[in-house]
């Protein structure tokens, strides 16, 4: 089935089989004449780099690098403003990198297959801060700016298997923590879970079947959260910077 302006996200820990399934899906779509753009979203420090250097010197952050992957584990006290600042900066980096790669192909009618997306950004951020799944920091709320995927797949796998395939994370316990977050957050977001331990062919058949039956996301569902989030933040900023009697008129359209 040909898809235009369709966004598919593959999420999961490294070693779960994302790359293989993305390659198989992309190959099948191209055979059907679908214009496909494949993207990859992986965080690296840019604007947050000065803060990261500062945090490392204070002993608040530890960095692990393997295969071009940056893993930052922080040690903040409860309610730390530094933790909030770190979260905001890192998620802004994610948005700045991901938004052009997602928005432009979608507007041009291409099917976008994303290797890692918002769910992965949330998992990496929460694991690095050791946040519980229910905690909603401002930095994580910013991710609503990115368009909602039409279909989201989570490659589920045993932590021992992923660790043996691709030990990019420092310890097995890191895989356990992240997989737990993927399962909790993935269920809440309505993602489709796929058993990464099955053969690539079996996994691909399930993904292809689910993909073919998926309906394109409505414009409001895809971009509505972005609009609502930006509108609410604009209203708050107006109320903050303007006198009360003026801000009420501006926000209520009086």
C-alpha positions as CSV (number, residue, x, y, z in Angstrom):
1,X,0.0,0.0,0.0
2,X,1.4,3.4,-1.0
3,X,1.6,6.0,1.8
4,X,2.0,9.7,1.5
5,X,2.9,11.9,4.5
6,X,3.0,9.0,6.8
7,X,5.3,8.9,9.9
8,X,6.5,5.6,11.4
9,X,8.6,5.4,14.5
10,X,10.7,2.5,15.7
11,X,11.8,2.6,19.3
12,X,13.7,0.3,21.7
13,X,17.1,-0.2,23.2
14,X,20.2,-0.8,21.0
15,X,20.4,-4.4,20.0
16,X,16.7,-5.0,19.9
17,X,16.6,-5.3,16.0
18,X,15.3,-1.8,15.0
19,X,17.7,-1.3,12.2
20,X,16.9,-4.7,10.6
21,X,13.2,-4.1,10.6
22,X,13.5,-0.5,9.4
23,X,15.5,-1.8,6.4
24,X,13.0,-4.5,5.6
25,X,10.0,-2.1,5.8
26,X,11.8,0.5,3.7
27,X,12.7,-2.0,1.0
28,X,9.1,-3.1,0.8
29,X,7.7,0.4,0.6
30,X,10.1,1.4,-2.2
31,X,9.1,-1.6,-4.2
32,X,5.5,-0.3,-4.1
33,X,6.6,3.0,-5.4
34,X,6.4,4.9,-2.0
35,X,8.7,7.8,-1.5
36,X,10.6,6.9,1.7
37,X,12.8,9.1,3.9
38,X,14.7,7.3,6.6
39,X,16.0,9.3,9.6
40,X,17.7,8.6,12.8
41,X,17.4,10.6,16.0
42,X,20.3,10.3,18.5
43,X,21.1,12.9,21.1
44,X,24.6,14.5,21.3
45,X,25.5,17.5,23.4
46,X,25.7,20.8,21.7
47,X,24.1,23.8,23.5
48,X,24.1,21.7,26.7
49,X,27.8,20.9,26.4
50,X,29.0,23.8,28.7
51,X,26.5,22.7,31.3
52,X,27.6,19.1,30.9
53,X,31.3,20.1,31.5
54,X,30.2,22.1,34.6
55,X,28.2,19.2,35.9
56,X,31.0,16.7,35.4
57,X,33.4,19.0,37.4
58,X,31.0,19.2,40.2
59,X,30.5,15.4,40.2
60,X,26.8,15.7,39.2
61,X,27.2,13.9,35.8
62,X,29.0,10.9,34.4
63,X,29.4,10.3,30.7
64,X,29.7,7.0,28.9
65,X,30.5,7.0,25.2
66,X,30.3,3.8,23.0
67,X,29.9,3.6,19.2
68,X,29.1,7.3,18.9
69,X,26.4,7.0,21.6
70,X,26.4,9.5,24.5
71,X,25.0,8.2,27.8
72,X,24.8,10.7,30.6
73,X,23.9,9.7,34.1
74,X,23.2,12.5,36.5
75,X,23.1,12.7,40.3
76,X,20.9,15.6,41.3
77,X,19.2,16.2,44.6
78,X,15.4,16.0,44.6
79,X,13.9,19.2,43.1
80,X,17.2,20.4,41.8
81,X,16.9,23.4,39.4
82,X,20.0,22.2,37.6
83,X,18.2,19.0,36.8
84,X,15.3,20.9,35.3
85,X,17.7,23.1,33.3
86,X,19.6,20.0,32.0
87,X,16.3,18.4,31.0
88,X,15.1,21.5,29.1
89,X,18.4,22.0,27.2
90,X,18.8,18.4,26.2
91,X,15.2,18.1,24.9
92,X,15.5,21.4,23.0
93,X,18.5,19.8,21.3
94,X,16.4,16.8,20.4
95,X,13.7,19.0,19.0
96,X,16.0,21.2,17.0
97,X,17.7,18.1,15.4
98,X,14.5,16.1,14.8
99,X,12.0,18.7,13.7
100,X,13.4,19.6,10.2
101,X,14.1,15.9,9.5
102,X,10.5,15.1,10.2
103,X,8.4,18.1,9.2
104,X,10.0,18.7,5.7
105,X,9.6,15.2,4.2
106,X,6.0,15.0,5.6
107,X,5.1,18.2,4.0
108,X,6.5,17.0,0.7
109,X,4.3,13.8,1.0
110,X,7.0,11.3,1.8
111,X,6.7,8.4,4.2
112,X,9.2,9.0,7.1
113,X,10.6,6.1,9.0
114,X,12.3,7.3,12.2
115,X,14.9,5.2,13.9
116,X,14.3,6.4,17.4
117,X,11.8,9.1,18.1
118,X,10.0,10.9,21.0
119,X,9.5,7.7,23.1
120,X,13.3,7.1,23.0
121,X,14.0,10.8,23.9
122,X,11.7,10.3,26.9
123,X,13.3,7.0,28.0
124,X,16.9,8.3,27.6
125,X,16.0,11.5,29.5
126,X,14.2,9.9,32.3
127,X,16.8,7.1,32.7
128,X,19.6,9.7,32.9
129,X,17.8,11.7,35.5
130,X,16.4,8.6,37.3
131,X,12.9,10.0,37.0
132,X,9.8,7.9,37.5
133,X,7.5,7.4,34.4
134,X,4.8,9.7,35.8
135,X,7.1,12.7,36.3
136,X,6.4,15.4,33.7
137,X,9.2,17.9,33.6
138,X,8.9,21.0,31.3
139,X,11.7,19.6,29.1
140,X,9.8,16.5,28.4
141,X,6.6,18.4,27.8
142,X,8.4,20.3,25.0
143,X,8.5,17.1,23.0
144,X,4.8,17.7,22.2
145,X,6.0,20.1,19.6
146,X,7.1,17.2,17.4
147,X,4.4,15.6,15.2
148,X,2.6,12.5,16.5
149,X,3.6,9.4,14.6
150,X,0.9,7.5,12.5
151,X,2.4,4.2,13.7
152,X,4.8,3.5,16.5
153,X,6.6,0.2,17.1
154,X,8.5,-0.8,20.2
155,X,11.0,-3.6,19.8
156,X,10.7,-5.5,23.0
157,X,13.5,-7.8,24.0
158,X,15.1,-9.4,27.1
159,X,17.7,-7.1,28.6
160,X,20.3,-10.0,28.6
161,X,19.8,-10.5,24.8
162,X,20.1,-6.8,24.0
163,X,23.2,-6.5,26.2
164,X,24.9,-9.4,24.5
165,X,24.1,-8.1,21.0
166,X,25.1,-4.5,21.5
167,X,26.6,-3.5,24.8
168,X,26.4,0.3,24.2
169,X,25.1,0.9,27.7
170,X,27.5,0.5,30.6
171,X,25.7,-2.2,32.6
172,X,23.0,-4.8,32.2
173,X,21.0,-2.9,34.9
174,X,20.8,0.1,32.4
175,X,19.0,-2.1,29.9
176,X,16.7,-3.3,32.6
177,X,15.8,0.2,33.6
178,X,15.3,1.4,30.1
179,X,13.2,-1.6,29.0
180,X,10.9,-1.0,31.9
181,X,10.4,2.6,30.9
182,X,9.8,1.6,27.3
183,X,7.1,-0.8,28.4
184,X,5.4,1.6,30.7
185,X,5.6,4.7,28.4
186,X,4.9,2.6,25.2
187,X,1.7,1.2,26.6
188,X,0.5,4.7,27.6
189,X,1.2,6.0,24.1
190,X,-0.6,3.2,22.3
191,X,2.6,1.8,20.6
192,X,2.6,-1.7,19.1
193,X,5.0,-4.0,20.8
194,X,7.0,-6.5,18.8
195,X,9.0,-9.4,20.1
196,X,12.6,-8.7,19.1
197,X,13.6,-12.3,19.9
198,X,11.6,-13.8,17.0
199,X,13.2,-14.3,13.6
200,X,13.6,-11.1,11.5
201,X,11.1,-12.5,8.9
202,X,8.4,-13.2,11.6
203,X,8.9,-9.8,13.1
204,X,8.7,-8.1,9.6
205,X,5.5,-9.9,8.8
206,X,3.8,-8.6,11.9
207,X,5.1,-5.1,11.3
208,X,4.1,-5.1,7.7
209,X,0.6,-6.4,8.5
210,X,0.1,-3.7,11.2
211,X,1.5,-1.0,9.0
212,X,-0.8,-1.9,6.1
213,X,-3.9,-1.8,8.3
214,X,-2.9,1.5,10.0
215,X,-4.9,4.6,9.1
216,X,-3.1,8.0,8.7
217,X,-3.3,10.2,11.8
218,X,-5.7,13.1,11.5
219,X,-4.2,16.5,11.2
220,X,-5.4,17.5,14.6
221,X,-4.0,14.4,16.3
222,X,-0.6,14.9,14.6
223,X,-0.2,18.6,15.2
224,X,-2.9,19.3,17.8
225,X,-0.6,18.7,20.8
226,X,2.0,21.0,19.3
227,X,-0.6,23.8,18.8
228,X,-2.1,23.4,22.2
229,X,1.2,23.3,24.0
230,X,2.6,26.3,22.2
231,X,-0.7,28.2,22.7
232,X,-0.7,27.5,26.4
233,X,3.0,28.6,26.8
234,X,2.3,31.8,24.8
235,X,-0.7,32.6,27.0
236,X,1.4,32.1,30.1
237,X,4.2,34.3,28.8
238,X,1.7,37.0,27.9
239,X,0.2,36.9,31.4
240,X,3.7,37.0,32.9
241,X,5.1,40.0,31.0
242,X,2.0,42.2,30.7
243,X,-0.2,43.9,33.3
244,X,-3.1,41.7,34.4
245,X,-5.8,43.9,32.8
246,X,-4.0,43.9,29.4
247,X,-3.1,40.2,29.4
248,X,-6.7,39.2,30.0
249,X,-7.8,41.1,26.9
250,X,-5.0,39.7,24.8
251,X,-5.6,36.1,25.9
252,X,-9.4,36.1,25.7
253,X,-9.4,38.0,22.4
254,X,-11.4,40.9,23.9
